[in-house]
Amino acid sequence: MQLLTKITNFLREVRLEMKKVNWPTRQETFRYTVVVVAASAAVAFFLGGLDVFFQFVLERFVIK
């Protein structure tokens, strides 16, 4: 019985805390998502470029 009381109190506190959260608007969420996707793509292209460069260097000068 004590476990049920603890669970109930926990869920009640979670509900109260969730009401205090400042949720982003739909537009903010979209903007943040675009920023994350663009940053991820930029990092992917950069790392891909490094991979191509090092592959070229290895094939040209190290592996003959």
CNS distance restraints for C-alpha pairs under 8 A (distance, minus, plus):
assign (resid   1 and name CA) (resid   5 and name CA) 6.54 0.50 0.50
assign (resid   2 and name CA) (resid   6 and name CA) 6.30 0.50 0.50
assign (resid   3 and name CA) (resid   7 and name CA) 6.22 0.50 0.50
assign (resid   4 and name CA) (resid   8 and name CA) 6.10 0.50 0.50
assign (resid   5 and name CA) (resid   9 and name CA) 6.12 0.50 0.50
assign (resid   6 and name CA) (resid  10 and name CA) 6.06 0.50 0.50
assign (resid   7 and name CA) (resid  11 and name CA) 6.19 0.50 0.50
assign (resid   8 and name CA) (resid  12 and name CA) 6.15 0.50 0.50
assign (resid   9 and name CA) (resid  13 and name CA) 6.18 0.50 0.50
assign (resid  10 and name CA) (resid  14 and name CA) 6.16 0.50 0.50
assign (resid  11 and name CA) (resid  15 and name CA) 6.16 0.50 0.50
assign (resid  12 and name CA) (resid  16 and name CA) 6.40 0.50 0.50
assign (resid  13 and name CA) (resid  17 and name CA) 6.19 0.50 0.50
assign (resid  14 and name CA) (resid  18 and name CA) 6.09 0.50 0.50
assign (resid  15 and name CA) (resid  19 and name CA) 6.51 0.50 0.50
assign (resid  16 and name CA) (resid  20 and name CA) 6.92 0.50 0.50
assign (resid  17 and name CA) (resid  21 and name CA) 6.83 0.50 0.50
assign (resid  24 and name CA) (resid  28 and name CA) 5.83 0.50 0.50
assign (resid  24 and name CA) (resid  29 and name CA) 6.14 0.50 0.50
assign (resid  25 and name CA) (resid  29 and name CA) 6.18 0.50 0.50
assign (resid  26 and name CA) (resid  30 and name CA) 6.23 0.50 0.50
assign (resid  27 and name CA) (resid  31 and name CA) 6.15 0.50 0.50
assign (resid  28 and name CA) (resid  32 and name CA) 6.06 0.50 0.50
assign (resid  29 and name CA) (resid  33 and name CA) 6.08 0.50 0.50
assign (resid  30 and name CA) (resid  34 and name CA) 6.24 0.50 0.50
assign (resid  31 and name CA) (resid  35 and name CA) 6.30 0.50 0.50
assign (resid  32 and name CA) (resid  36 and name CA) 6.22 0.50 0.50
assign (resid  33 and name CA) (resid  37 and name CA) 6.16 0.50 0.50
assign (resid  34 and name CA) (resid  38 and name CA) 6.02 0.50 0.50
assign (resid  35 and name CA) (resid  39 and name CA) 6.04 0.50 0.50
assign (resid  36 and name CA) (resid  40 and name CA) 6.04 0.50 0.50
assign (resid  37 and name CA) (resid  41 and name CA) 6.12 0.50 0.50
assign (resid  38 and name CA) (resid  42 and name CA) 6.14 0.50 0.50
assign (resid  39 and name CA) (resid  43 and name CA) 6.21 0.50 0.50
assign (resid  40 and name CA) (resid  44 and name CA) 6.09 0.50 0.50
assign (resid  41 and name CA) (resid  45 and name CA) 6.13 0.50 0.50
assign (resid  42 and name CA) (resid  46 and name CA) 6.14 0.50 0.50
assign (resid  43 and name CA) (resid  47 and name CA) 6.07 0.50 0.50
assign (resid  44 and name CA) (resid  48 and name CA) 5.92 0.50 0.50
assign (resid  45 and name CA) (resid  49 and name CA) 5.98 0.50 0.50
assign (resid  46 and name CA) (resid  50 and name CA) 6.30 0.50 0.50
assign (resid  47 and name CA) (resid  51 and name CA) 6.13 0.50 0.50
assign (resid  48 and name CA) (resid  52 and name CA) 6.26 0.50 0.50
assign (resid  49 and name CA) (resid  53 and name CA) 6.12 0.50 0.50
assign (resid  50 and name CA) (resid  54 and name CA) 6.06 0.50 0.50
assign (resid  51 and name CA) (resid  55 and name CA) 5.98 0.50 0.50
assign (resid  52 and name CA) (resid  56 and name CA) 6.12 0.50 0.50
assign (resid  53 and name CA) (resid  57 and name CA) 6.24 0.50 0.50
assign (resid  54 and name CA) (resid  58 and name CA) 6.01 0.50 0.50
assign (resid  55 and name CA) (resid  59 and name CA) 6.07 0.50 0.50
assign (resid  56 and name CA) (resid  60 and name CA) 5.88 0.50 0.50
assign (resid  57 and name CA) (resid  61 and name CA) 5.78 0.50 0.50
assign (resid  57 and name CA) (resid  62 and name CA) 7.21 0.50 0.50
assign (resid  58 and name CA) (resid  62 and name CA) 4.81 0.50 0.50
assign (resid  58 and name CA) (resid  63 and name CA) 5.83 0.50 0.50
assign (resid  59 and name CA) (resid  63 and name CA) 4.92 0.50 0.50
assign (resid  59 and name CA) (resid  64 and name CA) 6.65 0.50 0.50
assign (resid  60 and name CA) (resid  64 and name CA) 6.94 0.50 0.50
